[in-house]
Amino acid sequence: MRKIGFNLGLGALGYLVVSLCSADEAQPLDTVFFSAPEFQITESELRWYLGKTMNPDGEVDWGSIDQVKQGLRDLYALKVMSMEARELSLVSPEEQEWIEYYEVAITGVRRYIQQRAAQIFEAIDWDSEAMEQYIAERDAFTVPETLTARHLLLEVGRQRTLEEALSLAAELAPATLNLDAFEAVVRAYTEEPGGQDSGGLLPEFTSGDMVPEFEAAAFALQREGEISAPVVTDYGVHVIQLISRNPSHVKPFETVKSELVEQLKIKRWEESIAAIKASAQMAEPEGLVVHQQAIDAFLLSVDDR
């Protein structure tokens, strides 16, 4: 077979005909890109190969030029290899007939399912569906109570005993300190890495975020500015000041509606496809004959193997 080279510049996407022989077999008004005694490649074939559809105005959204050029190269290689495979008789006539049927059938079925599912989608009131799910799964949209706090940390072991740390913590941070005074104490005395720079301010936290001893003491605080008694954890001795309590609340519907709708669309699409397939499996076309004995015998023979 003669080797050829071809240029897939912008000209290849216009009215280009690269001929190895006559291109008389091309359909009218269908641009021929390659033709050979045993095959040709047309614009329509390239469109089908790339899965592109033509809009009612006859226009095609081809995508990027690189995708189109690569598709043209791949389609050309497919045609050449297919020609060589036929010469070697690698596919029997019976297989070819089945493959041709299957490929046409599967393409039609995909489009049929997409069309049916799209029709189902058109009838859905997405806002109402989203509201139903929002009400049914209200807990999923509940934001738990959180605290904002700062703390003083004194280490135990290297410089002082536990008793000394407890005594020093009570001395440095009595319950009478206001917010500013407590922050000043933390910046001056805390031994938490980076704590002097941050003033001991902790990121907003909720139940389960902190070690149990710290969490219990923090959530026991009720008033803004309230200071805990010294608390012992594996990290040392803490004194905690409550800055604010942020009550548990449910996210407003409007803030989660778009997310819910997207989730529902995925779920409903899968359900629609499953329902369409299930309906087809239960269908009984006119004149259908079920050869149950043959089916049973075949399945039994497979099971015996």
N, C-alpha and C positions, 0 to 999 in steps of 0.2 A: 504494500500500500504506500502510495506516495505521501511523504511528509510535507506538511504545509505550515507556514507561519501566517498569522493574521494580526492586524492592528485593531485593538478595541478602544480607539480614541472616541471622541464625541461623534465623529462621522459614522461610527458603527451603529449608532442609535438612530440615525436618520434613515433616509431611504437608501440602504446599503444592500448591494447584492454581490456576494462573493461566490463566484460560480466555479465549480469543478466540472460541470456539464450543464445541460439545459435546465432552466428553471421554469419550464412551461407548466409543471404540475402545481405551481403555487396557486392558491386561491386568489381570486380577484381582490384587489385593494389590500391584500395582506403582504406586508413587506417581507421579502426573503433575505435572510442574512447569510445562509449557507445552503448549497444544494450539491448533491452527489447522486450517482446512479441509484443508491439504495436509501438515501435519506435526504431530508432538507430541514432547515430550521427557520421558522417564520416568527414574526412578531407575536402572533397569537400563541404559538407554542411557548415562547419565552414568558409571556404573561401567565399562562397556566402553570408553567414550571415554577415561577416565583410566587404563585398563589395570589396574583393581583386581579382585582375585579375592575370592570369598566362601569363607570357611572352612567346615568341615563343620557348624559350629553355626549357619551362616547369617549370621555377622557379617562386616563389611567394614572393613578398616583404610583409612579414607579419607585419612589424612595430615592436613596442616594445613587449617584452615578457609579460609585464603586460597587455597590450591591448589584446593580444591573450588569456591569461588566463582568463581575465574578459569576453571576448567573449564566451569562452567555458562554463563558468559558466552560463552566460545569456542564451545561446542556450539550455543548459540542462534544465534550469528552464522553458523556453518556451515550450519545448517538454513535460515536465511533466504537466504543466498547460493546454496545448492543449489537452492532453490525458484526463484529468479530465473534460474539457469543453465538449469533445465529449461524454463522459459518461452521461453528464447531458443534452445532445441534445440541446445545446444553439445556434447552428447554423443549420438552415434548409438545406436540400440537395440543394435547389434552390439557397440559399445564398452562400453556399459553392462553387457551380459551378460558380456563378458570381464572387466571390472573387478570385477564382483560375484564371479565365479569366483576371480579372482586374489587378492582381499582375503581371501576365506574360506580359500583354499588356503594362502596365505602364513602366515596366523595359525595354521592347523592344523599346518603344517610346523614353525614355530617351537616350538610346544608339543611336537610329536613329537620334535624334536631335543633339546630340553631334558630330556624324559622319558628318552630313550635314553641321553643323556650322564650323567644323574643315576644311572641304573642301572649304568652302567660305573663311575662314581665309587664306588658303594657296595661294589664288589668289590675296590677297591684298598686295600692295606695301606700307608698313607702313610708310616709309620715305616720300613718295609722299603725302600720306594722312595727315601726320603730318604737312608738309609744307603748304598744302592747308588750314588747320585750322589755322596755324600760320599767314598766310597772311590775312585770313578772319577775324580773331579776334586779330588783331595787338594791339588794345588798351588794351587788357587784359594782354599783355606782356610789356606794357610801365611802366617804373619806373618813378614816378613824380620827379620834381626838389626837392632837399633837401638842407638844410643849416646846416653848423656847426658853432656854435657861443658860446660865453661866455657872461655872464651878471653880472652886479652889482645890488644888490637889497638892498634898504633901506626901512625899515618899516615906516608906518605912523600911528600916533595915540598914541602910548605908550610913545615915547620919543620926538616926534616932530610932527609939523603940516605938512600938504601937502606942503605948501609953503616952509617951512624949508627943507623938504626932497628934493624938486626940486632944491633948491639953492645949497644944499650940494652935490647932485649928479652931477650937472654941474661943481662944483668946484673940486670934486675928479676925475672926468673922462672927461677932456676936449677932444675935437676931435683930438688933436695933439698927443695923446699917441700912441705909437706903441704897437705891440702885447705883448711883454714882460712887458712893463710898465703897461699896462691895467691889465694884470694878477696879477701883484704885488699889485695893488690897490684893486682888488677884494679879494685877499687872506687876505688883511689887514682890509678891511672895510665892506665887504658884510654881510648882516644879513640873508641870505638864510640858512636854516639848512643844514649843510654839505658843504656849498658853499666855505668856507675858505679852506677846504681840497681839493676840486675839482677845485679850482680856478674859480668857476662859469661856468665851461665847461658843456654844455648841450649835451645830446645825439642827434645825427643827427635827424632832424625833417623836416616835410613837411607841406604843407598847411592843416589846420584843426587840427594839433596836439597841437597848443598853443592857448591861449585866443586871441580874435581878435585884441585887441590893441597891444599886444606883437608881434603877427604874422605880422601885417601891417608894423610895424616899422622895424622888422628884414628883411622882404622881400624887403623893400625899399632900403636896403644897397646893394651896387654894388661892391665895391672894397674890396679886402682882407685887413683887419685891420681897415676898416671904422667904425666909432663909431656913434651911434644914439644920438639924443637929448633925454633927460629924458622922459620916457614913464610911464604913470600912468595906473595901473591895480588894481584889487581887492587885489592883494598881496602886493602892495606898489609902489615904484618908481624904475624903471629899467633903466639901461644904457646898451645897447647891442653893442658888437663888433663882426663884421663878421669875421670868420676865413676862411671859404671857401664856395663857391656855387658849388653844384654838379648838373649839368644840367640834365634835363629829358632825358631819353634814352630808347630805346627798347632793351630788353634782346636779345642777339644773339640766333639764331635758335638752334645752337648746345647745348646751355646750357639748353634748355627747351624741346629738342626733345624727350628724354626718358620719361619725364613726359607726354607729349602729346600722345606718342604711347600707354602708359599704359591706359590713359583715353579713347583713341579711341578703344582700344581692348575691354574694358568693354562696351562701347557704341555699337560697332559693334556686339558684342556677343548678346546683348539684342535685337538689331535690327534683327539679323539673326534668332534668335529663334522666334521672332514675325512674321517674314516673312514666316518661315517654317510652323508655326501654321496657319497663314492666308491662305497659299496655300492649306493646308489640308482641311480647312473649305470650300473652294471653289471647291474642287475636286468633280468629279462625276464618281465614279467607274462604270464600265460596268455593265449594268443590274439594276442600282439603280432606285428604285421607291420611290418617296416622297409622303407620304400619308398626304397631306396638310390639308385635312378636319379633319382628326384625330388630327393633331397637333393644328389646330386652335381651335377645340372644347375643347381640353385639356387645352390650355392656357386660354381660356375663363372661364372654370370652376375654374381654379386656381385664376384668377383675381376676380371672383365673391365672393370667400371666404374672 
